[in-house]
Amino acid sequence: MSDRVGTLTCAFDVAVFGTASGSLTVDFLLVAACYCLGCFTAGYYWVRWRTGQDIRQLGSGSVGARNVGRVLGPSGFVVVLLLDFTKGALAVWLATKLGVTPEVTVMSMAAVVVGHTWPAQLRFQGGKGVATSLGAILAYDPLSALLLVLVFLVCFPLLRNFTLAGLLAFALSPFAGFLSAFGINEVAALSSLAGIVLLAHHKNIRQEIAGIFAARSLKENSMHTDKGSGL
């Protein structure tokens, strides 16, 4: 009976993960643990400890480092940034120590970012996932992290907008990785994290784009007014 169960589990592993190595139970527990790790939203607990306030009711409502910086200043920003970055790297470290397949490692990376972005204990109102994604990518494949930075450095002078340049870098990094002959697992990691980060920032993207068009419209109206007045 136990042999049959083992055979079925192995077959299910092959069907789901494409490999017979490793335990399905270990893989599931790892991914679940990485989600719980992501749910440790440092910004929420740091602000709650320092001020007694709920960071979700302050500023942008995000529990990420940028919003914490608005409340606690540069020191709060740095502390939360490092903690969020570290938990992304820790998820990859756990996957490496357990010796799971690359596919499960990528799932663990996605899980820790999902936990940070949509933490169950905070009613799924978390951060944006940028720092946690960067920590996971750097720990998984430093070349992918370097590629992400290089794409950002190309985008920023063109857009002159830090937020949009960063998000565009996330969006383009999987394509850049593919063109740079990265392995399929590295491209999958970049793609999954880019999708989560962009989804978490969908409101910010709309606001930033609307702001750019509003600024251009104001500039054009100002130019027309100047011409009409003969200045």
Secondary structure, DSSP 8 states (H G I E B T S, - for coil): -HHHHHHHHHHHHHHHHS-SSS-HHHHHHHHHHHHHHHH--HHHHHHHHHHS--GGGSTTS--SHHHHHHHH-HHHHHHHHHHHHHHHHHHHHHHHHHT--HHHHHHHHHHHHHHHHS-GGGTT----SHHHHHHHHHHH-HHHHHHHHHHHHHHHHHH--HHHHHHHHHHHHHHHHHHTT--HHHHHHHHHHHHHHHHHTHHHHHHHHHHHHHHHHHHHHHHHHHHHTT-
